[in-house]
Amino acid sequence: MAVTITSTAYNGDVVSDIYKIFGTGFEVIEKGSARVETGIRTKRALPSMQLADDPVGAYERTPTGETADTDYEERSLSMTEAMLYELINLDDWHEIWDQFASAGSTFTNLALNPEIARAVFELYKNKVGKQFSELFWNGDVSGSGDLINGIITLAAADSDVIDVTNVGVITSANVIDVLEDVYQAIPAQFIDDEDYAIHMSTIDWKKLQSANVQAKKSTTGVLTTNVENMYLNHRIKHYSGIPENTIVGAKGTLGTDSNLVFGFFATPDAELAAPKIMPLQNNSDQWFVRVNFKLGAQYREGSEIVLYQGS
């Protein structure tokens, strides 16, 4: 008997676990930097409207022209199929964990235990989360091109994105100056918006903390003293998935006002097939785990994103 999600009474629970562990259990979502869009099978439009400056004009009894100009733009969040697949030996589960000890038939006992699926998925959480963060920010840089383009990859190719002058790689000596350049490039309408955050590599964030410690030796420091991840009212968020020498300024929330969007789709239907934990062959001691899903990353408006890439 196989642990297939569609043939069990705990179908909904395990699918919920997949969303929790894979779709929302990684640092981008945990830190509230992107909205999660679910239920997207192929793609979804991400519309935005921009009003030009100075929309108010002089009064005319019969207007001879417009005083306001609104542009409608639409980016597309496209989903890419992906999977997790591994061969496992469930005898190890019997030997190590009492709760999975055999009470007769090895296959039947494990197949009827809903905790086996939950335990397997939980095992993948950290590694999947780290890779999802890398994919969300930087995309598939393996060279195969089989997975998604990330926010940084998309932004680097977008002429609407605000590029900050490249002054080289980020070091503890120049990180505060680079941060100031990013801050100065933030669009005026977001200067007082606490949801507009500065996103950077964890490695570069460590350099920032070192620079702040040095600054404190002669002054009160550059970063907010009570919360040392703020720069002039804008929260600094660090991620293992952002490459070194890269900073992204963007409004990111879990709500509909987020400029950054992560798409995740998993379903136990005929389209993707159910997640499975089952023997590789009949009467085999070797089993496999397979989870099929779709994912994607996108932003709504390029002109509201600030990007620094040092080299």
C-alpha positions in Angstrom: 0.0 0.0 0.0 1.3 3.5 -0.9 1.0 6.6 1.2 -0.8 8.5 -1.6 -2.6 11.6 -0.4 -5.7 11.1 -2.6 -6.5 7.7 -1.1 -6.4 8.6 2.6 -8.7 10.3 5.1 -6.0 12.8 5.9 -5.8 14.3 2.4 -6.6 17.8 3.5 -4.2 17.8 6.4 -1.2 16.7 4.4 -1.9 19.1 1.5 -2.1 21.8 4.2 1.3 20.7 5.5 2.8 21.0 2.0 1.6 24.6 1.7 2.9 25.4 5.2 6.3 23.7 4.8 7.0 24.4 1.2 4.9 27.4 0.2 5.0 29.6 3.3 7.7 28.0 5.5 10.7 29.9 4.2 12.4 33.1 5.1 10.8 35.5 2.5 7.3 34.7 3.7 8.3 34.3 7.4 9.8 37.9 7.3 6.7 39.3 5.6 8.5 40.3 2.4 6.1 39.0 -0.2 2.5 38.1 -0.8 1.7 34.4 -1.4 -0.6 33.8 -4.4 -2.1 30.3 -4.4 -4.4 28.5 -6.8 -2.5 29.6 -9.9 -2.3 26.8 -12.4 -0.6 28.6 -15.3 -0.3 32.4 -14.7 -2.0 35.3 -13.2 -2.0 39.0 -14.2 -0.5 41.5 -11.6 -2.0 44.8 -12.6 -0.8 48.2 -11.4 -1.8 51.8 -12.2 0.5 54.8 -12.0 -0.7 58.4 -12.0 1.6 61.0 -13.5 2.9 63.9 -11.4 0.9 67.2 -11.1 -2.6 65.9 -12.0 -4.3 69.1 -11.0 -4.6 71.9 -13.7 -6.2 75.3 -14.1 -10.0 75.4 -14.3 -11.6 75.5 -17.8 -15.3 75.6 -18.4 -14.9 73.3 -21.3 -11.7 71.3 -20.8 -9.3 71.4 -23.8 -7.1 68.7 -22.5 -6.5 66.3 -19.7 -4.8 67.4 -16.5 -4.2 63.8 -15.2 -2.6 60.9 -16.9 -2.9 57.3 -15.6 -0.9 54.5 -17.0 -2.1 50.9 -16.6 0.5 48.2 -16.6 0.4 44.5 -16.2 3.0 42.0 -15.3 2.4 38.3 -15.4 3.2 35.8 -12.6 3.9 32.6 -14.6 4.1 29.3 -12.8 6.8 26.6 -13.4 6.4 23.0 -12.7 8.9 21.5 -10.2 9.2 18.5 -8.0 11.0 16.9 -5.0 12.0 13.3 -5.5 14.1 11.0 -3.3 14.6 7.3 -2.7 14.4 6.3 0.9 14.7 3.1 3.0 11.8 3.0 5.4 13.5 0.2 7.5 15.5 3.1 8.9 12.3 4.6 10.2 11.5 1.4 12.1 14.9 1.2 13.7 15.2 4.8 14.8 11.7 6.0 15.8 9.4 4.1 18.0 6.3 5.7 16.7 7.0 4.1 13.3 7.9 0.7 14.6 6.4 -2.1 12.7 3.4 -3.9 14.2 3.2 -6.5 11.4 3.4 -5.6 7.8 6.1 -3.0 7.3 4.4 -1.4 4.3 0.8 -1.4 5.7 1.8 0.0 9.1 3.7 2.9 7.6 1.2 3.5 4.8 -1.7 3.9 7.3 0.2 6.3 9.5 -0.4 9.9 8.5 2.5 11.0 10.6 5.0 9.4 8.1 4.1 11.9 5.4 4.2 14.8 7.8 7.5 13.7 9.2 9.1 13.3 5.7 7.9 16.8 4.6 9.1 18.4 7.8 12.5 16.8 7.2 12.8 18.8 3.9 11.7 22.1 5.4 15.0 23.8 6.0 16.7 22.8 2.8 13.6 23.4 0.7 13.1 26.8 2.4 16.7 27.8 1.7 16.4 26.9 -2.0 13.0 28.6 -2.3 14.6 31.8 -0.9 17.4 31.5 -3.5 14.9 30.9 -6.3 12.6 33.7 -5.2 15.4 36.3 -5.1 17.9 35.1 -7.7 16.1 32.5 -9.7 17.6 29.4 -11.2 21.3 30.2 -11.6 22.3 26.6 -12.2 22.5 27.2 -15.9 19.7 24.7 -16.8 17.1 27.4 -16.8 14.5 24.8 -15.9 13.3 26.6 -12.8 12.0 30.2 -12.3 13.6 33.6 -12.8 13.9 35.4 -9.5 13.1 39.0 -8.5 16.7 40.2 -9.0 17.0 38.5 -12.4 13.8 40.1 -13.5 14.6 43.5 -12.1 18.1 43.5 -13.7 16.5 43.2 -17.1 13.8 45.8 -16.5 14.5 49.4 -17.6 11.8 50.7 -15.3 13.8 49.5 -12.2 15.9 52.2 -10.4 19.5 51.2 -10.7 22.0 52.4 -8.1 25.5 53.2 -9.4 27.8 50.3 -9.0 30.7 51.3 -6.7 32.1 47.8 -6.4 31.7 44.9 -4.0 30.2 45.5 -0.6 32.7 45.7 2.3 32.5 46.7 5.9 34.3 49.9 4.8 31.7 51.0 2.2 28.5 49.2 3.2 27.0 52.2 4.9 27.8 54.4 1.9 26.1 51.9 -0.4 23.1 51.7 1.9 22.9 55.5 1.8 22.9 55.4 -2.1 20.1 52.9 -2.0 18.1 55.1 0.5 18.5 58.2 -1.7 17.2 56.2 -4.7 13.9 55.2 -2.9 11.0 56.9 -4.7 9.7 59.9 -2.7 6.2 58.4 -2.1 7.8 55.5 -0.1 10.2 57.6 2.1 7.8 57.4 5.1 6.4 54.0 4.2 7.6 51.5 6.9 6.7 48.6 4.6 9.3 49.7 2.1 12.2 47.6 3.2 15.9 47.2 2.2 16.6 43.6 1.4 20.2 42.4 1.4 22.4 39.3 1.7 22.9 37.9 5.2 26.7 38.0 4.5 26.5 41.7 3.6 24.2 42.4 6.6 27.0 41.0 8.9 29.4 43.5 7.3 26.8 46.2 8.1 26.7 45.2 11.7 30.4 45.2 11.9 30.5 48.7 10.4 27.9 49.9 12.9 29.9 48.5 15.8 32.9 50.5 14.6 30.8 53.6 14.2 29.6 53.3 17.8 33.1 53.5 19.1 33.2 57.2 18.1 29.5 58.1 17.7 26.1 56.6 18.5 26.2 54.4 15.5 24.5 54.7 12.1 21.6 52.2 12.6 18.8 52.6 15.0 20.2 51.8 18.4 17.3 49.9 19.9 16.6 47.8 16.7 19.8 47.4 14.8 18.1 46.6 11.5 16.7 50.0 10.6 18.1 52.7 8.4 16.3 56.0 8.4 12.9 54.5 9.0 13.3 51.6 6.6 13.7 48.1 7.9 16.7 46.1 6.7 15.9 42.5 6.1 18.7 40.0 5.4 18.3 36.7 3.4 20.5 33.7 2.7 18.9 33.6 -0.7 20.1 37.0 -1.8 23.6 36.9 -3.4 26.4 39.0 -2.0 26.9 42.6 -3.3 23.2 42.9 -4.1 20.6 45.1 -2.4 16.9 45.3 -3.3 14.6 48.1 -2.1 10.9 47.3 -2.4 7.6 47.3 -0.6 6.9 43.8 0.6 4.1 42.7 2.8 1.8 39.7 3.2 -1.1 41.8 1.9 -2.5 42.9 -1.4 -0.3 46.1 -1.3 2.9 44.1 -1.7 5.0 44.8 -4.8 6.7 41.4 -4.4 4.7 38.2 -5.1 5.5 34.5 -4.7 3.3 32.0 -6.4 2.9 28.4 -5.1 0.5 25.7 -6.2 0.1 22.2 -5.0 -3.0 20.0 -5.4 -3.8 16.3 -5.2 -5.6 16.2 -8.5 -5.0 14.8 -11.9 -2.9 17.8 -13.1 0.0 17.3 -10.7 -0.7 13.9 -9.3 -0.9 13.3 -5.6 2.2 13.5 -3.3 3.4 10.0 -2.8 5.4 7.9 -0.4 5.4 4.4 -1.8 7.5 1.4 -2.8 9.7 1.9 -5.8 8.6 -1.5 -7.0 6.2 -4.1 -5.8 7.4 -5.8 -2.6 10.5 -3.6 -2.5 12.1 -2.4 0.7 13.1 0.8 -1.1 10.5 3.5 -1.3 10.4 6.9 -2.8 9.0 10.3 -1.9 7.7 12.5 -4.7 5.9 15.9 -4.4 4.9 17.8 -7.5 4.1 21.5 -7.3 4.4 24.8 -9.2 6.1 28.0 -8.2 6.8 31.5 -9.5 8.1 34.9 -8.5 7.2 38.4 -9.8 6.7 42.0 -8.9 3.9 44.4 -9.8 5.7 47.6 -10.6 9.4 48.0 -11.7 9.6 51.7 -11.1 9.1 51.2 -7.4 12.1 48.9 -7.0 15.6 50.0 -6.2 18.4 47.6 -7.2 22.1 47.7 -6.4 24.5 45.1 -7.9 28.1 45.5 -7.0 31.1 44.0 -8.9 
